């Protein structure tokens, strides 16, 4: 779906007005000088004179009409509507996680849709963006409780974003590792508010192509929500495929290709959707990156690029997904911008084989069948894993990122990323390894995907 977005570029002397709707975090509670330190105030400084940012935050307010202090009943809400803004950020939901309010959580989606529509119905037809609540470090389960935010509030707000077709920004990971900048465990200090303002500034100033809608040419057979984004599901040669559309496509239409384990630890995918990337998937389980898997991916790639996606892809593989990524990249070096893999299988003799652990795995027989290996001896002589294709991978001249748990016993680094990294560096390839000390195979990714997103965006911008 293509969002209808209001622009005021036709009136060059008119400032673009931004209304920041929210509770105490928006208001700037706890800050020494909220007039200059709140995130709306800092956003104003970042945007400059072309914009006018107004803080309509009211302490303790809820999105819920049945909440203990509904935002709906405030003078600030009436003033925000009367301002007829061009852009609206809605940062509500934290107070709805309190026990007194979350008993009414079933009404969140209707109230959320109604709040979005109340702004969209204004003469300015503003661009409305839902901000998912930031993390809470409070231990009191009756107060603003993070478990309720993550498991109840955020899923409801994502449904609002999908149903209403409005934009959504996941602010929750932003301060996950910044507890030092949340002195009362709920409200950010000046530094934390600056992080929020910088994220909103980057969001507002990214280079988009609002005319592009891949679903106009690749007609969806079935649409469902992927964390608030429209996901088209269809079959290609009888195999499941998915395309998730960003709310607003980035210029040149970048995309990230999830190789395996669709939707698992999706924080990087979500962060890139926010930045205008499409997210795609083509099921080739369980072919372990063999010639048939590569062929199917080639067909899928052709379909995507002929319908407007950029000719080079970002590849993402968790665990055995890395085999699919690297084997396809080795065969298609000119079609790859960047490869991000996570606790990756790089030698199929390590997994589903078990050189060190001697563990029997049912996938071993599937692997042998996929590659026509008639015996264990033949399988142990196999030379078709990513670790055997390093020269082909390096010759593609695209950067590589590995995120690895140092205590991974399922896919040991010593059999996979460590020798792979050594080979890549020996050939002067570009590889970065982020180590997670003490972490096992799970969980994948990083709670705050910012470091991963940084590398992806740097690689993408090199091609723009």
C-alpha positions as a printed Julia matrix, in Angstrom:
464×3 Matrix{Float64}:
   0.0     0.0     0.0
   1.22    3.54   -0.74
   0.63    6.06    1.98
  -0.99    9.38    1.26
   1.47   11.93    2.59
   0.95   15.66    2.83
   3.72   17.91    1.62
   3.99   21.64    2.05
   6.78   22.12   -0.45
   4.4    24.06   -2.68
   4.42   26.8    -0.02
   8.14   27.48    0.4
   7.74   30.24    3.0
   5.46   28.21    5.24
   7.0    26.23    8.06
   6.25   22.53    8.32
   4.41   22.08   11.61
   5.01   19.02   13.77
   2.79   18.08   16.7
   4.35   15.82   19.33
   1.55   14.01   21.16
   2.45   12.1    24.29
   2.72   11.8    28.04
   5.54   12.67   30.45
   8.41   11.52   28.23
   7.2    13.86   25.5
   6.52   16.62   28.03
  10.07   16.33   29.39
   9.39   15.25   32.97
  12.47   15.09   35.15
  14.61   17.29   32.91
  16.31   20.37   34.33
  15.0    22.48   31.44
  12.3    20.7    29.48
  11.88   23.7    27.17
  15.29   22.97   25.67
  16.02   19.36   26.7
  12.83   17.42   25.89
  13.0    15.38   22.72
  10.55   17.69   20.87
  12.74   20.69   21.75
  15.89   18.91   20.64
  14.14   17.79   17.45
  13.34   21.45   16.73
  17.02   22.33   17.05
  18.03   19.53   14.7
  15.44   20.41   12.06
  16.02   24.15   12.05
  13.87   27.05   10.95
  11.96   25.25    8.18
  10.04   23.36   10.85
   7.94   24.32   13.84
   7.82   21.58   16.49
   5.24   21.88   19.27
   5.25   19.81   22.44
   1.74   18.64   23.34
   2.88   16.2    26.02
   0.81   15.81   29.2
   2.15   13.89   32.19
   0.58   10.51   33.06
  -1.84   10.38   30.13
  -3.06    7.24   28.39
  -4.07    6.3    24.89
  -7.0     4.41   26.38
 -10.21    6.34   26.74
 -10.89    4.18   29.82
  -7.44    4.92   31.26
  -6.93    6.67   34.58
  -6.02    9.9    32.73
  -7.01    9.77   29.05
  -5.1    12.02   26.68
  -8.43   12.5    24.95
  -9.67   14.7    27.82
  -6.75   17.13   27.84
  -6.58   20.7    26.6
  -3.33   19.77   24.86
  -5.19   17.32   22.61
  -7.72   19.99   21.65
  -4.89   22.44   20.97
  -3.04   19.9    18.83
  -6.12   19.34   16.7
  -6.67   23.08   16.38
  -3.08   23.57   15.2
  -3.86   21.64   11.99
  -0.34   20.12   11.86
   1.49   18.68    8.87
   3.15   15.84   10.81
   1.99   14.15   14.02
   4.11   11.95   16.27
   2.0     9.96   18.76
   4.03    8.72   21.72
   1.46    7.1    24.0
   1.21    3.64   25.53
   3.66    3.6    28.42
   1.06    4.6    31.01
  -1.37    2.13   29.46
   0.96   -0.63   30.7
   0.13    0.15   34.34
  -2.02   -2.53   35.95
  -4.88   -0.09   36.51
  -4.98    0.58   32.78
  -3.87   -2.63   31.11
  -7.01   -4.38   32.29
  -8.65   -2.34   29.49
  -6.01   -3.28   26.9
  -8.61   -4.84   24.63
  -9.76   -1.34   23.71
  -6.3    -0.11   22.72
  -6.65   -0.85   19.03
  -9.97    0.9    18.56
  -8.81    3.88   20.59
  -5.55    3.95   18.66
  -7.29    3.87   15.29
  -9.66    6.6    16.43
  -6.81    8.83   17.59
  -4.97    8.42   14.3
  -8.15    9.17   12.37
  -8.92   12.25   14.46
  -5.74   13.82   13.1
  -6.04   12.47    9.59
  -9.49   14.03    9.3
  -8.03   17.51    9.76
  -7.88   19.85    6.76
  -4.09   19.42    6.65
  -4.42   15.61    6.33
  -1.2    15.19    8.29
   1.35   12.44    8.13
   0.73   10.44   11.34
   3.48    8.36   12.93
   3.02    6.03   15.91
   6.0     5.84   18.25
   6.2     2.56   20.14
   7.0     3.11   23.84
  10.6     3.19   25.0
  11.87    0.64   27.5
  10.97    0.84   31.19
  13.41   -0.43   33.81
  10.87   -0.3    36.65
  10.55   -3.58   38.59
   7.09   -2.87   40.02
   4.68   -4.98   37.95
   1.75   -2.7    38.8
   3.51    0.36   37.39
   4.9     1.11   33.92
   6.09   -2.44   33.37
   8.25   -3.36   30.42
   6.91   -6.91   30.08
   3.43   -5.46   29.56
   4.8    -2.9    27.11
   6.5    -5.6    25.03
   3.86   -8.32   25.21
   0.65   -6.28   25.22
   1.0    -2.6    24.34
   3.42   -2.83   21.41
   1.57   -5.67   19.6
  -1.68   -3.71   19.84
  -0.01   -0.56   18.51
   1.51   -2.5    15.61
  -1.99   -3.71   14.74
  -3.16   -0.1    14.76
  -0.34    0.82   12.36
  -1.31   -2.02   10.02
  -5.06   -1.42   10.14
  -4.75    2.35    9.79
  -1.92    2.17    7.28
   0.04    4.73    9.28
   3.75    4.84    9.87
   5.29    3.34   12.99
   8.68    3.77   14.64
   9.96    1.21   17.14
  11.55    3.35   19.85
  11.73    0.48   22.34
  15.24   -0.8    21.43
  16.69    2.71   21.38
  17.41    2.93   25.12
  17.67   -0.78   25.97
  21.39   -0.41   26.64
  21.12    3.14   28.02
  19.77    2.61   31.54
  22.35    5.11   32.84
  20.44    7.78   30.92
  17.1     6.91   32.55
  17.72    8.02   36.13
  14.23    7.18   37.43
  14.04    4.06   35.22
  11.18    5.55   33.15
  12.15    8.98   31.83
  15.23    9.7    29.71
  17.67   12.38   30.75
  18.94   14.99   28.3
  21.21   12.44   26.58
  18.41    9.89   26.29
  16.06   12.53   24.92
  18.75   13.47   22.4
  18.83    9.87   21.15
  15.08   10.02   20.61
  15.31   13.37   18.81
  18.11   12.14   16.55
  16.08    9.09   15.57
  13.08   11.23   14.64
  15.3    13.66   12.75
  16.86   10.84   10.72
  13.4     9.46   10.02
  12.07   12.79    8.77
  15.06   13.56    6.58
  15.62   10.2     4.9
  15.43   10.15    1.09
  12.2     8.42    0.03
  10.45    7.57   -3.21
   6.79    7.96   -2.31
   5.64    6.98   -5.8
   7.03    3.44   -5.63
   4.6     0.65   -4.73
   5.8    -2.85   -5.57
   2.33   -4.23   -4.89
   1.03   -2.4    -7.96
   2.92   -4.8   -10.22
   3.39   -7.78   -7.89
  -0.24   -8.1    -6.89
  -0.58   -9.57   -3.38
  -2.38  -12.9    -3.17
  -2.72  -12.57    0.58
  -1.84   -9.65    2.85
  -1.08   -9.92    6.53
   0.72   -7.82    9.12
   4.44   -8.18    9.68
   4.9    -6.17   12.87
   2.62   -3.45   11.52
   3.81   -3.59    7.9
   1.97   -5.03    4.91
   3.33   -8.48    4.03
   2.38  -10.14    0.75
   2.43  -13.94    0.81
   2.44  -15.94   -2.42
   3.79  -19.11   -3.97
   6.53  -19.32   -6.59
   6.93  -22.74   -8.21
   4.9   -24.04   -5.29
   7.23  -22.59   -2.63
   6.21  -19.93   -0.09
   7.52  -16.4    -0.66
   7.01  -13.14    1.19
   7.52   -9.46    0.47
   7.13   -6.88    3.23
   6.6    -3.34    2.04
   7.91   -0.33    3.97
   5.45    2.45    4.66
   7.54    4.68    2.41
  10.16    3.16    0.11
  13.65    4.6     0.22
  15.0     6.07   -2.98
  16.39    3.36   -5.31
  14.3     0.74   -3.44
  16.79   -1.19   -1.28
  15.89   -4.56    0.21
  17.08   -7.17    2.67
  16.67  -10.87    1.92
  16.0   -13.1     4.93
  17.35  -16.54    4.09
  15.78  -18.68    6.79
  13.73  -18.62   10.02
  11.25  -16.0     8.89
  10.32  -13.5    11.6
  12.82  -14.8    14.17
  14.51  -11.95   16.09
  13.12   -9.44   13.57
  14.58   -6.27   15.06
  17.02   -5.65   12.2
  14.31   -6.24    9.6
  11.97   -3.84   11.4
  14.66   -1.18   11.7
  15.35   -1.4     7.98
  11.65   -1.26    7.11
  11.59    2.02    9.03
  14.42    3.19    6.8
  12.57    2.33    3.6
  13.92   -1.15    2.88
  11.72   -3.98    1.65
  12.12   -7.33    3.43
  11.78  -10.49    1.35
  11.84  -14.26    1.8
  11.86  -17.27   -0.51
  11.59  -20.65    1.2
  14.23  -23.11    0.04
  14.26  -25.29    3.15
  15.81  -27.67    3.38
  18.18  -27.59    0.42
  21.27  -26.34    2.27
  22.28  -23.94   -0.48
  22.61  -26.54   -3.23
  22.24  -25.86   -6.95
  18.44  -26.1    -6.79
  18.31  -23.59   -3.94
  20.48  -21.18   -5.93
  18.28  -21.66   -9.01
  15.08  -20.91   -7.09
  16.63  -17.82   -5.58
  17.74  -16.68   -9.02
  14.14  -16.88  -10.22
  12.94  -14.95   -7.16
  15.66  -12.32   -7.59
  14.67  -11.79  -11.22
  11.05  -11.35  -10.22
  11.89   -8.76   -7.57
  14.31   -6.68   -9.6
  12.11   -6.67  -12.71
   9.42   -5.14  -10.51
  11.57   -2.31   -9.24
  13.8    -3.44   -6.39
  17.46   -2.43   -6.53
  19.73   -4.76   -8.55
  21.86   -5.55   -5.49
  20.54   -7.16   -2.31
  21.46   -7.17    1.36
  21.53  -10.8     2.49
  20.64  -11.88    6.03
  21.16  -15.38    7.37
  20.79  -16.79   10.86
  22.42  -20.11   11.67
  22.1   -22.41    8.62
  20.62  -19.44    6.73
  24.22  -18.3     6.22
  24.82  -21.27    3.92
  22.02  -20.11    1.63
  23.29  -16.52    1.67
  26.92  -17.27    0.95
  26.35  -20.01   -1.61
  24.01  -17.72   -3.56
  26.39  -14.77   -3.18
  29.31  -16.87   -4.42
  27.31  -17.68   -7.55
  25.98  -14.12   -7.96
  28.68  -11.7    -6.77
  27.37   -8.8    -8.86
  23.97   -8.95   -7.13
  25.1    -8.41   -3.53
  25.65   -5.21   -1.53
  26.26   -6.68    1.91
  26.0    -9.94    3.86
  24.94  -10.08    7.51
  24.99  -13.51    9.15
  24.35  -14.46   12.76
  25.89  -17.44   14.56
  26.43  -18.72   11.03
  26.87  -22.24    9.72
  29.79  -21.92    7.32
  30.93  -25.54    7.15
  28.26  -28.2     6.7
  30.67  -30.74    8.16
  30.4   -28.78   11.43
  26.59  -28.5    11.25
  24.59  -30.64   10.5
  27.8   -32.63   10.74
  29.44  -32.69   14.15
  33.19  -32.69   13.88
  33.71  -31.77   17.52
  30.54  -32.73   19.4
  29.92  -36.04   17.57
  26.2   -35.37   17.96
  23.83  -37.23   15.64
  21.55  -34.86   13.79
  18.7   -35.85   11.44
  19.63  -32.99    9.09
  22.85  -34.82    8.2
  20.96  -37.29    6.02
  18.98  -34.46    4.39
  22.24  -32.67    3.61
  23.71  -35.81    2.03
  20.61  -36.29   -0.11
  20.58  -32.63   -1.21
  24.1   -32.89   -2.58
  23.94  -36.48   -3.84
  26.43  -37.75   -1.27
  25.99  -41.5    -0.96
  28.08  -42.09    2.17
  29.39  -40.37    5.28
  32.87  -40.62    3.82
  31.77  -38.69    0.73
  30.02  -36.12    2.92
  33.14  -35.59    5.02
  35.04  -34.82    1.82
  32.41  -32.26    0.74
  33.83  -28.97   -0.53
  30.68  -26.96   -1.23
  30.24  -25.02    2.03
  30.77  -21.25    2.3
  34.12  -21.87    3.98
  35.22  -23.58    0.76
  34.1   -20.6    -1.36
  35.89  -17.75    0.37
  37.79  -16.67   -2.73
  34.53  -16.39   -4.7
  32.94  -14.44   -1.85
  35.86  -12.05   -1.47
  35.94  -11.46   -5.21
  32.44  -10.01   -4.9
  33.93   -7.0    -3.06
  30.96   -6.62   -0.7
  31.43   -6.21    3.08
  30.54   -9.0     5.5
  29.23   -8.8     9.06
  29.13  -11.73   11.48
  27.41  -11.52   14.88
  28.49  -14.44   17.04
  27.98  -15.82   20.51
  31.4   -16.86   21.76
  29.9   -19.75   23.76
  27.95  -21.25   20.84
  28.2   -25.04   21.13
  25.74  -25.83   18.35
  27.67  -23.98   15.64
  31.09  -23.44   17.23
  32.97  -20.34   16.12
  36.19  -22.33   16.03
  34.78  -24.46   13.18
  32.92  -21.7    11.38
  33.46  -17.96   11.75
  37.02  -18.07   13.09
  38.57  -20.0    10.16
  36.27  -18.2     7.71
  37.39  -14.81    9.01
  41.03  -15.85    8.77
  40.59  -16.9     5.14
  38.73  -13.7     4.24
  41.39  -11.5     5.81
  44.17  -13.47    4.13
  42.58  -12.53    0.81
  42.14   -8.89    1.94
  38.36   -9.16    2.16
  36.16   -6.85    4.22
  34.77   -8.67    7.26
  33.67   -7.47   10.7
  32.87   -9.84   13.57
  30.8    -8.64   16.53
  31.42  -10.96   19.47
  28.81  -11.61   22.16
  30.88  -12.87   25.12
  29.26  -15.73   26.98
  26.33  -16.07   24.57
  25.27  -19.43   23.14
  23.62  -20.09   19.76
  20.45  -18.38   20.98
  19.37  -15.63   21.12
  20.33  -14.42   17.68
  20.87  -10.77   16.73
  21.23   -7.9    19.23
  18.42   -6.49   21.42
  19.25   -3.07   20.0
  20.05   -3.67   16.31
  21.71   -0.26   15.86
  25.23   -1.67   15.24
  23.9    -4.06   12.58
  21.81   -1.34   10.96
  24.85    0.95   10.94
  26.86   -1.51    8.83
  23.94   -2.2     6.48
  23.28    1.49    5.91
  26.96    2.25    5.36
  27.13   -0.44    2.68
  23.9     0.78    1.07
  25.0     4.41    1.01
  28.2     3.39   -0.75
  26.03    2.3    -3.71
  23.6     5.24   -3.75
